[in-house]
């Protein structure tokens, strides 16, 4: 869990939630996202040589979760 999540729900609740949860069951990439995953997406978009033709797109950085979970898809 992230620091923000832990601060919001409390450390004890975070441990209880995370103890019964396995990333490989929900996230196709089989791990929880890290801050550097978001940072890499931002750096990609900020590098005009890599993203110059991308305009007005919603970039979802979730390890493929929305592809496999219809409840989370929007």
C-alpha positions in Angstrom: 0.0 0.0 0.0 1.1 3.5 -0.6 1.9 6.0 2.1 -1.2 8.0 1.2 -3.4 5.0 1.5 -1.9 4.0 4.8 -2.3 7.5 6.2 -5.9 7.6 5.1 -7.1 4.3 6.5 -4.5 3.8 9.2 -1.6 1.4 9.5 -3.6 -1.4 11.3 -6.4 -1.4 8.7 -3.8 -1.3 5.9 -2.1 -4.4 7.2 -5.5 -6.2 7.5 -6.5 -5.3 4.0 -3.1 -6.2 2.5 -2.7 -9.4 4.4 -5.6 -11.1 2.4 -4.8 -9.5 -0.9 -2.5 -10.9 -3.6 -1.5 -8.6 -6.5 -1.2 -11.5 -8.9 -4.9 -12.2 -8.4 -6.0 -8.7 -9.6 -3.2 -7.0 -11.5 -2.0 -8.6 -14.7 1.6 -7.3 -14.2 1.5 -9.1 -10.9 2.7 -6.3 -8.6 1.4 -3.2 -7.0 2.2 0.0 -8.7 5.1 2.2 -7.5 5.6 5.9 -7.6 8.3 5.5 -10.3 5.7 3.8 -12.6 3.8 7.1 -12.6 7.0 9.1 -12.9 8.0 7.1 -16.0 4.6 7.9 -17.6 5.0 11.6 -16.9 8.6 11.6 -18.3 7.4 9.9 -21.4 4.7 12.5 -22.0 7.0 15.3 -21.1 9.6 14.1 -23.7 8.2 15.7 -26.9 10.5 13.4 -29.1 8.6 10.4 -27.7 5.1 11.8 -27.4 4.8 14.7 -29.9 1.7 13.1 -31.6 -0.1 12.4 -28.3 -2.7 15.1 -27.6 -5.7 14.9 -25.3 -5.4 11.3 -24.2 -6.1 9.8 -20.8 -3.1 7.6 -20.0 -4.1 4.9 -17.5 -1.1 3.6 -15.5 -2.5 0.6 -13.6 -0.6 -2.5 -14.6 -3.5 -3.7 -16.8 -6.1 -3.8 -14.1 -8.8 -2.0 -16.0 -8.3 -4.4 -18.9 -9.3 -7.4 -16.8 -11.6 -6.0 -14.2 -14.9 -4.7 -15.6 -15.8 -3.2 -12.2 -12.8 -0.9 -12.4 -13.1 -0.1 -16.1 -14.6 3.3 -17.0 
